[in-house]
Amino acid sequence: MRELKVLQGQNPLPAEYEALRQQRQDFQPLLEERIPENAGPEGRKPRWLKVRAPGMGEYTDIKRLMRAKSLHTVCEEAHCPNIGECWGAGTATFIILGDICTRACRYCAVTTGAPLAVDDAEPQRVAESIEAMQLRHAVITSVDRDDLSDGGARIFAETIRVTRERVPDCSIEVLTPDFRGNRRAVTTVIEARPEIFGHNLETVSRLYRFIRPGGRYERALEVLRYARSLDEGVLTKSGIICGMGETKAELIEAMRDLLEAGVSILNLGQYLRPSARHLPIDRYYTPDEFAELKAIGEQMGFAHVAAGPLVRSSYHAREQLEAIAGGSFSEREAALACP
């Protein structure tokens, strides 16, 4: 190990390590247990976050199909509160490239560890499931795969292509990782021509390195900016999780940064702590506050803004595409939407 010399008046730690140490001190209050602002009695969730437990019918059928195909859904892995509603309506978001992530974001319920080998048959199984479910709009996402040189872009592209062959009338949305800024990986996905290319910013600039230690704020924006530059007919989409310690001013600044990066669709939703091991909730945003943020986003110029306590990346994804396709966008974009 390289010897570090302690000189008078100097810190013996390399600058980057000292920055991380200072960062942990600065953000220590966010790790402390507390009752979130706007919480219900005894710190429970407020009434506007109550949802029905998943029922039977379509929900049970989809779960059985996912297990039979050895597939995973973000609905399950991320403990999505809308799983009952979405699965009951016959829609789901597929996770490809396994269910083990190489990163450890402080808000995420997905397992962190060493992923399994890439399954080249997975795209075919996803397409078969989309066909069996008779989906008109499919959302495909993945865990971070920093162990792969292309971050998994090849499997994204193959899943899009195979799905197009089997279900040509189904529109396709992808929600990708940042590929560590690999432009070739972004190009690979865009060349497969999804209707929507999504990458979530997740949080504001000040909190980024603390909450998403494997990510970079500017890199996330650049992925979205570059994807849009490759094909302006592809809609770009991003989301921000609210309630992790950001201020309103910081949130609006992040929204503005996304708009400048060419993002068309913006989702804003409430952070819900997956377990006691994850980042505590700082505050619950009220429905009125989300309505205000939606209005601000629309005034900024986003083509579509979904903001609400239960809004998630793929919540009502089909409706978002239809809303834009029926608006002022190009004929090509409208033609890409399913009838």
C-alpha positions in Angstrom: 0.0 0.0 0.0 1.3 3.5 -0.9 2.6 5.2 2.2 0.9 8.5 3.0 3.2 11.2 4.4 1.8 13.5 7.0 3.0 17.0 6.5 2.4 19.8 8.9 -0.8 21.5 8.3 -2.0 18.9 5.7 -4.6 16.2 5.8 -2.9 12.8 5.3 -5.9 11.4 3.4 -6.2 11.7 -0.4 -8.6 14.4 -1.4 -11.3 12.0 -2.6 -11.3 10.1 0.6 -11.5 13.3 2.6 -14.4 14.4 0.5 -16.3 11.2 1.2 -15.6 11.5 4.9 -16.9 15.0 4.9 -19.9 14.0 2.9 -20.8 11.3 5.5 -20.6 13.9 8.2 -22.8 16.4 6.2 -25.5 13.8 5.5 -25.5 12.0 8.8 -28.8 13.6 9.9 -30.5 11.9 6.9 -29.6 8.5 8.4 -31.1 9.3 11.8 -34.4 7.7 12.7 -37.2 10.2 13.0 -40.9 10.7 12.3 -41.3 12.1 8.8 -42.9 15.4 8.2 -46.7 15.0 7.4 -46.7 11.4 8.8 -49.9 10.0 10.2 -50.6 9.2 13.9 -47.6 7.6 15.6 -45.5 8.1 12.5 -47.5 5.8 10.3 -48.1 6.5 6.6 -50.6 9.3 5.9 -54.0 8.3 4.7 -53.4 9.2 1.0 -50.8 6.4 0.8 -53.2 3.6 1.7 -53.7 1.1 -1.1 -55.6 -2.1 -1.4 -53.7 -5.4 -1.0 -53.3 -7.4 -4.3 -56.3 -9.5 -5.1 -56.7 -12.6 -7.2 -57.6 -12.9 -10.9 -55.1 -11.2 -13.3 -52.7 -10.7 -10.4 -52.4 -14.4 -9.7 -52.2 -15.3 -13.3 -49.4 -12.9 -14.0 -47.4 -14.1 -11.0 -47.8 -17.6 -12.1 -46.6 -16.7 -15.6 -43.6 -14.8 -14.3 -42.5 -17.8 -12.2 -43.1 -20.3 -15.1 -40.9 -18.2 -17.4 -38.2 -17.6 -14.6 -38.7 -13.9 -15.1 -38.7 -11.0 -12.6 -40.8 -7.8 -12.4 -39.8 -4.4 -10.9 -43.3 -4.5 -9.4 -42.1 -7.3 -7.0 -38.4 -6.4 -6.6 -39.0 -2.8 -5.8 -42.1 -3.4 -3.6 -44.2 -1.2 -5.7 -47.4 0.0 -4.0 -49.3 -0.2 -7.3 -48.7 -3.9 -7.9 -52.3 -4.8 -7.2 -53.7 -2.2 -9.6 -51.3 -2.8 -12.4 -51.3 -6.5 -12.3 -55.0 -6.5 -11.9 -55.2 -4.6 -15.2 -53.0 -7.0 -16.9 -49.8 -4.9 -17.1 -46.3 -5.4 -15.7 -42.8 -4.1 -15.9 -40.1 -6.7 -16.7 -36.7 -6.7 -15.2 -34.1 -8.3 -17.5 -30.5 -9.3 -16.7 -31.4 -11.0 -13.5 -32.5 -9.6 -10.1 -29.2 -8.9 -8.5 -27.8 -5.4 -8.8 -24.1 -4.3 -8.8 -24.9 -1.1 -7.0 -26.4 -0.3 -3.6 -28.5 2.8 -3.7 -29.8 3.8 -0.3 -33.5 3.8 -1.3 -33.7 0.7 -3.4 -35.1 -2.7 -2.4 -33.4 -4.7 -5.1 -30.7 -7.1 -3.9 -27.1 -6.0 -4.2 -24.4 -8.5 -5.0 -22.6 -10.5 -7.7 -25.0 -11.1 -10.6 -25.4 -14.4 -12.4 -24.2 -14.9 -16.0 -26.3 -13.3 -18.7 -29.1 -15.5 -19.9 -29.3 -15.2 -23.7 -32.7 -16.9 -23.8 -34.2 -14.2 -21.6 -35.3 -11.9 -24.4 -37.4 -14.7 -26.0 -39.1 -15.5 -22.7 -40.0 -11.9 -22.1 -41.5 -11.6 -25.6 -43.5 -14.8 -25.0 -44.8 -13.4 -21.8 -45.8 -10.1 -23.4 -47.6 -12.0 -26.1 -49.4 -14.2 -23.6 -50.5 -11.2 -21.5 -51.7 -9.5 -24.7 -50.0 -6.2 -23.7 -50.4 -3.1 -25.8 -47.5 -1.4 -24.1 -44.5 -3.2 -22.5 -42.0 -1.7 -20.1 -38.6 -3.3 -19.8 -36.0 -2.3 -17.2 -33.0 -3.9 -15.6 -30.7 -3.9 -12.6 -27.3 -2.2 -12.9 -24.8 -4.6 -14.5 -21.5 -2.8 -14.1 -19.8 -6.2 -14.5 -20.7 -6.2 -18.2 -18.7 -4.0 -20.7 -21.9 -2.8 -22.3 -24.0 -2.7 -19.1 -26.5 -5.1 -20.6 -27.4 -2.9 -23.6 -27.2 -5.9 -26.0 -29.9 -7.8 -24.1 -32.1 -4.7 -24.0 -31.8 -4.4 -27.8 -32.4 -8.1 -28.3 -35.5 -8.0 -26.1 -36.9 -5.1 -28.1 -36.3 -6.8 -31.4 -37.7 -10.2 -30.4 -40.8 -8.5 -28.9 -41.3 -6.5 -32.1 -41.3 -9.8 -34.0 -43.8 -11.6 -31.8 -46.1 -8.6 -30.8 -45.7 -6.0 -33.6 -48.7 -3.9 -32.3 -47.2 -3.4 -28.8 -45.3 -0.2 -28.1 -42.1 -0.6 -26.1 -40.6 1.5 -23.3 -37.2 0.9 -21.8 -36.0 2.2 -18.4 -32.2 1.7 -18.5 -29.3 2.1 -16.1 -26.7 4.8 -16.9 -24.4 2.3 -18.5 -21.6 4.2 -16.7 -21.9 6.8 -19.4 -21.0 4.4 -22.2 -22.4 6.1 -25.4 -22.0 3.0 -27.5 -24.4 1.2 -25.1 -26.9 4.0 -25.3 -26.7 3.8 -29.1 -27.3 0.1 -29.1 -30.5 0.5 -27.3 -31.7 3.5 -29.3 -31.0 1.7 -32.6 -33.5 -1.0 -31.5 -36.1 1.8 -31.7 -38.1 1.7 -28.5 -40.9 4.3 -28.4 -39.7 5.6 -25.0 -36.2 5.7 -23.6 -36.2 6.2 -19.9 -33.5 6.8 -17.3 -34.4 8.0 -13.8 -32.5 10.9 -12.3 -34.0 9.8 -8.9 -32.7 12.6 -6.7 -31.2 16.1 -6.7 -27.6 17.1 -7.3 -26.6 17.7 -3.7 -27.7 14.3 -2.5 -26.6 12.3 -5.5 -23.3 10.8 -4.4 -24.6 10.1 -1.0 -27.9 8.4 -2.0 -26.6 6.9 -5.3 -22.9 6.2 -4.6 -22.5 4.4 -7.9 -24.1 7.1 -10.0 -23.3 10.6 -11.1 -25.9 13.4 -11.5 -24.3 14.9 -14.7 -23.8 11.4 -16.1 -27.5 10.6 -15.7 -28.4 13.9 -17.5 -25.9 13.2 -20.3 -27.4 9.7 -20.9 -30.8 11.3 -21.5 -29.4 14.1 -23.6 -27.4 11.8 -25.8 -30.3 9.4 -26.3 -32.5 12.2 -27.5 -29.7 13.5 -29.8 -29.5 10.1 -31.5 -33.2 10.0 -32.5 -35.5 13.0 -31.8 -38.5 10.8 -32.5 -37.8 8.7 -29.4 -39.5 10.1 -26.4 -37.2 10.5 -23.3 -38.5 10.0 -19.8 -37.2 10.4 -16.3 -38.3 10.3 -12.7 -37.5 11.8 -9.3 -38.2 10.3 -5.9 -39.5 12.9 -3.4 -39.0 12.9 0.3 -35.3 11.9 0.7 -34.1 15.2 2.1 -34.2 17.5 -0.9 -35.6 21.0 -0.7 -38.3 22.3 -3.0 -35.8 24.7 -4.7 -33.5 21.7 -5.4 -36.3 19.7 -6.8 -37.4 22.4 -9.2 -33.7 22.8 -10.2 -33.5 19.1 -11.0 -36.7 19.3 -13.0 -35.2 22.2 -15.0 -32.0 20.2 -15.6 -34.1 17.3 -17.0 -36.0 19.6 -19.3 -32.8 21.1 -20.6 -31.6 17.5 -21.3 -34.5 17.0 -23.6 -36.7 14.9 -21.4 -40.4 14.8 -22.6 -42.0 12.8 -19.7 -41.5 13.5 -16.1 -42.6 11.3 -13.1 -42.6 12.6 -9.5 -43.5 10.2 -6.7 -43.1 9.7 -3.0 -40.2 7.8 -1.5 -41.4 4.8 0.6 -38.7 3.1 2.7 -38.3 -0.6 1.8 -36.9 -1.6 5.2 -35.2 -0.4 8.3 -31.8 -0.8 6.5 -32.7 1.8 4.0 -32.6 5.6 4.1 -35.3 7.0 6.5 -38.1 9.0 4.9 -37.5 12.7 5.4 -41.1 13.9 4.6 -44.3 12.8 3.0 -45.4 15.2 0.3 -49.1 15.9 0.3 -51.3 15.5 -2.7 -51.6 19.3 -3.0 -47.8 19.6 -3.0 -47.6 17.0 -5.8 -50.3 18.9 -7.7 -48.3 22.1 -7.4 -45.1 20.3 -8.7 -47.1 18.9 -11.6 -48.3 22.5 -12.5 -44.7 23.8 -12.3 -43.5 21.0 -14.6 -46.2 21.7 -17.1 -45.4 25.4 -17.1 -41.7 24.6 -17.6 -42.7 22.8 -20.9 -42.6 19.1 -20.2 -44.9 17.2 -22.7 -46.3 15.2 -19.8 -46.0 15.3 -16.0 -47.2 12.6 -13.6 -46.9 13.7 -10.0 -48.5 12.0 -7.0 -47.8 10.0 -3.9 -48.1 6.6 -5.7 -46.6 7.6 -9.1 -43.8 5.3 -10.2 -41.6 5.0 -13.3 -44.0 2.8 -15.3 -47.3 3.8 -13.6 -49.9 4.4 -16.3 -47.0 4.3 -18.8 -49.4 3.4 -21.7 -51.6 6.3 -20.9 -48.6 8.7 -20.9 -47.6 7.6 -24.4 -51.2 8.0 -25.7 -51.5 11.4 -24.1 -48.4 12.6 -25.9 -49.1 10.9 -29.2 -52.5 12.6 -29.3 -50.9 16.0 -28.6 -48.5 18.2 -30.6 -45.8 15.7 -31.3 -44.6 14.5 -34.7 -46.5 12.2 -37.0 -43.8 9.6 -36.5 -44.2 9.6 -32.8 -48.0 9.3 -33.1 -47.6 6.4 -35.6 -45.4 4.6 -33.1 -48.2 4.4 -30.5 -50.4 1.3 -30.6 -54.0 1.7 -31.8 
